[in-house]
Amino acid sequence: MPRGPTHAIVAVTERCNARCEMCDIWKRKAPAELPANFYERLPGTLREINVTGGEPLLRDDIADVIRAMRRAAPKARIVLSTNGLLPSRLEALLEAVPGLVVRISLDAIGELHDTIRGVKGAFESVLESIRIAKRVRVKDLGISATISKFNVSEAKRVQDFAFAQGISFTVTTTHSSEVFFGNQSEKQPDPEAAIVELRRIQKGFFRSFKIKDWFKGYFVGGLIDMLSGRQRRISCGAGIDFFYLDPEGNIYPCHLWEESMGNLTTMPYEEIVHRNGQILSKVTRCKKNCWMTCTLAPEMQRHLLSYALKVLMAKIRYHLHPGNLL
């Protein structure tokens, strides 16, 4: 793996056309957005860039933004995270910039998804976005579910839907962040109910014939650990291996950390890291005990063989003791 950050979440806008129950981005006044060519300043070591918002498809120049990212980090896997409410814009982008990974948010099947996202017809728009992505032959297409108090018993249905569609599925739980989601402590799912649902999802992953799904089953085990109050299974390299970039160019160790390390419009990433030893030291002592793909993926990829063995052992334990899996 290269030296330097390998993963980043890049919020290109805070404008949003959804009114999600478990996110406050849409309630804030969106800041001015940096021009597309700004994203040429991203570190060339990046191997995955999660393009998010707000809703990134609200940017008229989103294709130019992604092209700039590709010039900056030509080896990066670029993931478009979208709420699926703008299928025609999604189609235009996928035709203009082939080769994107697409992740569409889906929290429930049918009208409950509309309620959670605060938009009538949201579920039908997601279905149309999936049809479009398939039609233009997106090779890596998936849906992402967030478990909150509103849908704690629905996530397994979303996994089943994804598997029936032949597309990828990922799941997380509601998190709070002053710089991203806002304070969502009142929207958290009941831990016991969420653990029951996550165990069902984990079994679905371990029953799969796809190795990637086995890794996702291991990830779900980490979510169960978090909800159970246990420590993280994997150390966090936020600020070194991973960072969050907001729409104004501010760099944070991660999107749950409140202190900015600096602004990418005024200095390169390497200098920002060099000047922020104190913040990075505090990150190593972080007590949030969160569990998110963005901060664990770099560590897993750097030590892939070791974690592959752990994942394989978890799958074997499932087949030996399917009723006692964590």
Disulfide bonds with the S-S distance in Angstrom:
none
